[in-house]
Amino acid sequence: MPRKRARIGIEIGPEAVRAVALLGWRTPLVLGEVAEERVAGFEEVPAALAEVLGRIGERGNVHLVLLGIHGHHLRLRFPPMRRGELEQALDLHLARALDDARETLLRGRRVRRLEDGSLVVDVLALPRDPVETWCSQLAASGFPVTWIQTPAAAVLERDPRPEDARATGLLWVDAGGTRTVLTFLKGDEIVLVREIPRKDIDPDDQLARIERRLADFQEIERSLLYYRQHHDRAGVRELVLSGDPDEVNPLHEQIAPPLRELEIGIRIVDAWDGVDRSGADLPAGTGVRLALAGRAAATPPGRGLGIVPPMTIAARRRELRDRILAGTAAAALVLSAGLAWHGTAQNAVLREQLAAERARLASLPAPAGEQADRAVEVRPPRAPDWSGVLSEIGVLARPGIDYDELELVITADGPVVGLVGTAEGRDTRATGLLLAGLHEGVLSSSYSRGIPRLSASTAPGARRGEKVRYALEGSVEDRPSTPAEPTGAIREKGR
């Protein structure tokens, strides 16, 4: 029987999906189950998540860390103002800085008030698609996501420099797995992030390990020069190597001598610090690849800059609302019992209190996803031939996946397909694969404008992951779309 109270970290990148479960509440945490699955791109992530979750024998909340996703790391400063004014000012500045519609981004923020009353707001913005779909799949499989981060966003909390020494530049290197992440801080602000793909090698191939370390060294050297030329002529004054000791210690020995000549301090941060791995029988090289997921699992939600998914917020609101309703029901029971023996004047007062409480509960906002269906105005199609779209809709029948409602709305902007139904499987992995197949094979077709949103939840009364209720919606074009060009490796603040 799975043990409770596990901390689970999942790393999602364009090359692999990895998961680590840590057990216990106090340091050192104990390393539990681990799993990893290689992928050839983000389109294979839903199926890889189902495979990885099927191998994790623990249950718990998930701390998600993302690689290869074009995230925005911004810092905004505001004069002293109230909370409501800050919300309006923040929306206005983000609309200008991100140049994206609010609905297309998930946003998280961290607000600090300085001694003079002014406000400093750090913002992390990630695309809703496909991140929201991954969170839905994890929640439906019994692994709710409580915190989403990028490696760069986590650096803000782990900066080892004292407060009075943070005016200079710092480079944080997350080394391990199939990507090396370079995060440059000027003061305590993220100014440049680079992600460099790494070759996946045989741990016993000593020559390949040396070649990979040399490639990391060359990328670090290039990035230091780029930072000095484009961001800060004073350059970086300190460098931090973070990862598995088997990976970062040899890199430290190689890179330390030339850095000392440049008067750049260097230090090592063990990603497995505070984790007991003595009882885990990991194959050679596994610790290196899982270091980022392991550090995410060990980091409590709320530390640093991150995002709480909307579905998690909605679940917390529903739980709070249920508690209020339960308390009100108990209060109503006491009040009704009191009405039987209190005098007429007291009865009237109690009835007024009960009516006011019911009115207050009725006015509470409904959680996300419970709004009434909006009417859609149907207009003539933009193009006369929708045969390609109709043929895509014809492949909706899949084993183990049923649907109760299928809607095709053709508007002036093109057709929108909506699908609501049930997916059943013998276990979490089987259900996850069914949902992944439905998501990828039906609406993620060549006619889709992008990966559509998937919302899923465990059906009432069913065991976790065995019967899942889902809703899928996406827009399609009248002709197949072409793949988007890949983005560059260097991403600067505000771009």
SVG drawing of the C-alpha trace seen along z (x, -y; Angstrom):
<svg xmlns="http://www.w3.org/2000/svg" viewBox="-44 -56 89 59">
<polyline fill="none" stroke="black" stroke-width="0.4" points="0.0,0.0 1.5,-3.4 2.8,-5.5 1.5,-8.9 3.2,-12.3 5.5,-12.0 7.0,-15.1 7.1,-14.6 9.2,-16.6 8.6,-16.2 10.9,-17.7 9.4,-18.2 11.7,-19.1 11.8,-18.6 14.1,-15.6 12.8,-13.8 10.2,-13.6 11.6,-12.6 10.0,-12.1 11.4,-11.8 9.5,-11.0 11.0,-12.0 9.5,-10.6 9.3,-12.2 8.8,-15.6 12.2,-16.4 15.7,-16.5 17.1,-14.3 14.3,-13.3 14.5,-9.7 14.7,-9.0 11.8,-6.8 10.7,-5.9 12.2,-7.5 11.2,-7.3 12.3,-8.8 11.0,-8.6 12.8,-9.9 10.7,-12.0 11.4,-13.5 9.4,-16.7 6.7,-18.3 4.0,-16.5 5.1,-13.2 4.9,-14.6 1.3,-13.4 2.1,-9.8 5.4,-10.0 3.7,-11.5 1.3,-8.5 4.3,-6.1 6.2,-7.9 3.2,-8.1 2.6,-4.4 6.0,-3.7 5.8,-6.1 4.5,-4.1 3.9,-7.1 1.2,-9.7 1.5,-13.3 1.5,-16.9 3.7,-17.7 6.3,-20.5 6.7,-20.9 9.9,-22.3 9.9,-23.1 12.7,-23.2 12.6,-24.4 9.4,-26.4 9.6,-30.1 9.0,-31.7 9.2,-35.4 11.1,-36.5 10.3,-40.2 10.9,-42.6 8.7,-45.7 8.9,-48.5 6.0,-50.6 5.6,-53.6 3.7,-53.0 0.1,-52.1 -2.8,-50.0 -3.4,-46.4 -6.3,-47.2 -4.2,-50.0 -1.3,-47.5 -3.4,-45.0 -4.5,-47.5 -0.9,-48.9 0.5,-45.4 -2.0,-44.3 -1.2,-47.4 2.6,-47.0 2.4,-43.3 0.2,-43.9 2.9,-46.2 5.9,-44.1 4.6,-40.7 2.6,-41.8 0.3,-38.8 -3.3,-38.5 -3.9,-37.8 -5.8,-34.5 -2.7,-32.9 -0.4,-33.1 -0.2,-31.6 1.3,-34.1 2.9,-34.0 4.4,-36.8 6.4,-37.7 5.8,-41.1 8.3,-42.8 7.8,-46.1 11.0,-48.2 11.7,-50.4 10.5,-53.5 7.2,-51.8 7.8,-51.2 7.0,-47.8 9.2,-45.4 7.3,-42.7 9.0,-39.6 6.8,-38.0 7.0,-34.5 4.8,-34.0 4.4,-30.7 2.1,-29.7 -1.2,-28.1 -0.9,-25.6 0.4,-23.0 1.3,-23.6 -2.3,-23.7 -3.0,-20.5 -0.2,-18.7 -1.4,-20.0 -4.9,-18.7 -3.5,-15.2 -1.5,-15.1 -4.4,-16.1 -6.7,-13.6 -4.2,-10.9 -4.1,-11.7 -0.9,-13.9 -2.2,-17.6 0.3,-20.2 0.8,-22.8 3.8,-24.8 5.3,-25.4 8.8,-26.8 11.6,-27.2 15.2,-26.6 15.9,-30.3 12.9,-31.3 14.1,-29.0 17.5,-30.8 16.0,-33.9 15.4,-31.9 18.7,-30.0 21.1,-33.0 24.0,-32.2 25.3,-35.8 24.6,-37.9 22.2,-40.9 25.1,-43.4 27.0,-41.6 24.3,-41.3 25.1,-44.3 27.5,-42.4 26.8,-39.8 26.3,-36.1 26.1,-33.1 24.1,-30.1 24.8,-26.9 22.4,-24.0 24.4,-21.1 23.0,-17.7 20.6,-15.6 20.1,-16.6 20.3,-20.3 22.6,-22.8 20.8,-26.0 22.8,-29.2 21.0,-32.0 22.6,-35.4 21.7,-37.7 22.6,-41.3 22.0,-42.2 19.0,-40.0 17.3,-40.4 17.3,-37.8 18.8,-39.4 19.7,-36.5 18.8,-32.8 20.4,-30.2 19.5,-26.6 22.1,-24.4 21.1,-20.8 23.6,-18.2 24.3,-14.7 22.9,-11.8 26.0,-9.5 26.9,-6.2 28.1,-6.8 30.9,-4.3 32.2,-6.1 34.9,-8.2 35.9,-9.9 32.3,-11.0 32.0,-12.4 35.2,-14.5 33.9,-15.8 30.6,-16.8 32.4,-18.7 34.5,-20.5 31.3,-21.5 29.9,-22.9 33.1,-24.8 33.1,-26.4 29.4,-27.4 30.1,-29.0 33.1,-30.9 31.0,-32.2 28.1,-33.2 30.4,-35.1 31.8,-37.1 28.3,-37.7 27.0,-39.0 30.0,-41.4 29.5,-42.8 25.7,-43.2 24.6,-43.6 27.4,-44.6 30.9,-45.7 32.0,-44.7 31.1,-41.1 30.3,-38.2 31.9,-38.2 30.7,-34.8 29.7,-31.5 27.7,-28.7 27.7,-25.1 24.6,-23.2 23.8,-19.5 24.9,-16.0 28.4,-15.9 29.5,-13.3 28.8,-15.9 29.8,-19.2 32.9,-18.3 34.9,-17.3 33.6,-20.4 34.7,-22.6 38.2,-21.2 38.4,-22.0 36.9,-25.5 38.2,-26.8 41.8,-27.8 40.8,-30.1 38.1,-31.7 40.5,-32.5 42.7,-34.4 39.6,-36.4 38.9,-37.1 35.6,-35.2 34.7,-33.3 33.2,-29.8 31.2,-27.5 29.4,-24.2 25.8,-23.5 24.8,-19.9 21.3,-19.4 20.8,-16.3 21.7,-18.2 19.3,-17.1 18.3,-13.9 19.3,-10.4 20.1,-8.3 21.8,-5.4 18.8,-3.1 18.2,-3.8 19.7,-1.4 20.1,-3.8 21.9,-2.8 25.1,-4.7 24.4,-8.2 20.8,-8.3 21.5,-10.7 23.0,-13.2 19.9,-13.1 17.4,-13.3 19.1,-16.1 16.8,-18.9 13.6,-16.9 15.0,-15.9 15.8,-19.5 12.3,-20.5 10.8,-17.8 12.8,-18.9 11.7,-22.6 8.5,-23.5 5.8,-25.2 5.9,-28.9 9.6,-29.3 11.0,-31.6 9.1,-32.6 6.5,-30.2 2.9,-29.7 0.0,-28.0 -2.1,-26.4 -5.7,-27.8 -7.2,-24.4 -5.4,-24.1 -6.7,-27.5 -10.2,-26.4 -9.9,-23.2 -8.8,-25.1 -11.8,-27.5 -14.1,-24.5 -12.6,-23.0 -13.0,-26.2 -16.5,-26.6 -17.4,-23.1 -16.1,-23.8 -18.2,-27.0 -21.3,-25.1 -20.7,-22.3 -20.2,-24.8 -23.4,-26.7 -25.3,-23.4 -24.3,-22.6 -25.2,-26.1 -28.5,-25.8 -29.2,-22.5 -28.5,-24.2 -30.6,-27.2 -33.6,-25.0 -33.4,-23.1 -33.3,-26.4 -36.4,-27.6 -38.5,-24.9 -38.2,-26.2 -37.2,-29.9 -39.8,-32.6 -41.5,-34.3 -39.2,-37.3 -36.0,-35.2 -37.3,-33.0 -37.6,-36.0 -34.0,-37.1 -32.6,-33.7 -34.4,-33.4 -33.1,-36.7 -29.5,-35.6 -30.0,-32.3 -31.4,-34.0 -28.5,-36.5 -25.9,-33.6 -27.6,-31.7 -27.7,-34.9 -23.9,-35.4 -23.1,-31.9 -25.2,-32.2 -23.2,-35.3 -19.8,-33.5 -18.1,-33.2 -18.2,-29.8 -14.9,-28.0 -13.4,-28.0 -15.1,-25.7 -18.6,-25.9 -19.9,-28.9 -23.0,-28.4 -22.4,-27.6 -22.2,-30.8 -24.4,-31.1 -22.3,-31.0 -23.5,-32.9 -23.2,-30.7 -22.3,-32.4 -21.6,-31.2 -18.3,-29.4 -15.3,-31.4 -14.4,-28.7 -16.9,-26.5 -15.0,-23.2 -14.6,-21.7 -14.1,-18.1 -10.6,-17.9 -12.0,-19.0 -14.9,-16.6 -12.6,-13.7 -10.6,-14.5 -13.7,-14.5 -14.5,-11.1 -11.7,-9.4 -13.1,-10.2 -14.1,-6.6 -11.2,-5.1 -11.2,-2.0 -11.8,-2.8 -12.8,-6.4 -16.5,-7.4 -18.1,-10.8 -21.5,-12.1 -21.5,-15.3 -19.8,-16.5 -20.2,-20.0 -18.9,-21.5 -19.5,-25.3 -18.6,-27.0 -18.1,-30.7 -16.7,-33.5 -13.3,-32.8 -13.4,-29.1 -14.8,-25.9 -14.4,-25.1 -14.7,-21.4 -15.9,-20.7 -15.9,-17.1 -17.1,-15.9 -17.0,-12.3 -15.3,-9.6 -12.0,-7.7 -11.7,-4.4 -8.6,-2.3 -7.5,0.4 -5.0,-1.9 -3.5,-5.4 -1.1,-4.6 -3.8,-3.1 -6.1,-6.0 -3.3,-8.5 -2.5,-6.8 -6.1,-6.9 -6.3,-10.6 -3.0,-11.2 -4.1,-9.3 -7.4,-11.3 -5.6,-14.6 -2.8,-13.9 -4.7,-11.9 -7.9,-13.9 -7.6,-17.6 -3.8,-17.9 -4.1,-17.3 -2.6,-19.2 -5.7,-21.3 -5.3,-22.5 -4.2,-26.0 -2.3,-24.7 -2.5,-22.1 -6.0,-22.4 -6.9,-22.6 -7.8,-19.5 -9.6,-19.6 -10.0,-16.3 -11.1,-15.2 -11.7,-11.9 -15.3,-10.8 -17.2,-10.9 -17.2,-7.6 -14.4,-6.1 -10.9,-5.2 -8.2,-7.6 -7.2,-7.4 -9.6,-4.5 -12.5,-6.6 -11.8,-10.2 -14.2,-12.8 -12.8,-15.0 -13.6,-18.0 -11.6,-18.9 -11.9,-22.0 -9.9,-23.4 -10.1,-25.6 -9.2,-24.3 -8.4,-25.8 -9.8,-25.0 -6.4,-23.9 -3.4,-22.2 -1.0,-24.4 2.8,-24.3 5.1,-23.6 6.4,-26.7 10.1,-27.6 12.2,-26.7 13.1,-29.6 16.7,-30.6 18.8,-29.5 19.5,-33.0 16.4,-34.7 16.8,-38.1 14.6,-39.8 11.3,-41.1 11.7,-39.2"/>
</svg>
